[in-house]
Amino acid sequence: MEIKYTMQGALIYATLSCFALTALAANFRSHARVFWWIGFITALFGLIYRALVSGHAPMQNLFEFFLCMAAVFAPVTLLTARRYGLDTLRQDAILGCVVMFPAGFVFSEALRPLPPALQSPFFVPPVGSYIAAYVLLARATLMAWPLRKKFDTMRFAAVRESVAVGFVLLTAGLLLGSVWGQYCWGTYWAWDPKELWSLATWFVYAASFHLWKR
């Protein structure tokens, strides 16, 4: 476990603290929302700071990947509340803590030279699609948990929409990633572990759609 005594670390721990306070204060909605939005702002600042000090889109490694994920939650939470009237603050705050913990204590923030392949203009679109997809699919899993005890039409609709959009983004990530691979390595598919896990995830959710239709 590595504690980061840097500006980047301070922003990460501030975000993590705000997400934790949101989860603890979820019964007091006005207080929870204040902590949530402060957490989102600090997560956004942390992402921007990383981009400035690295000089590139912060998507090079898992450390930066988790920073990006943390900055996506708040807009999706707001959209779910407005569209379906669901309060997902607590679950999203817990998920935010899960995402920020590895960034704060597991992965190194050390800057590394950007490999030539990651300097390609085709790099950001597939990675961005994967980030948004994994956030939506993880949220859908947590939103679906209460349905095992009590069926809720609005919650079920929110889960289905979240999975559908996440699936589309996952598909886009696979397709755009193949274009990126062809541009950089001369092949659309290299049997890389990341590619295989993404494809396995795609098959799981594709199967879920078929089961829902039955």
Buried (B, 14 or more C-beta within 10 A) or exposed (E): EEEBEEEBBBBBBBBBBBBBBBBBBBEEEEBBBBBBBBBBBBBBBBBBBBBEEBEBBBBBBEBBBBBBBBBBBBEBBBEBBEEBEBBBBBBBBBBBBBBBBEBBBEBEBEEEEBEEEBEBEBBBBBBBBBBBBBBBBBBBBBBBEEEEEEEBEEBBEBBBBBBBBBBBBBBBBBBBBBBBBEBBEEEEEBEEEEBEEBBEBBEEBEEBEEEEEE
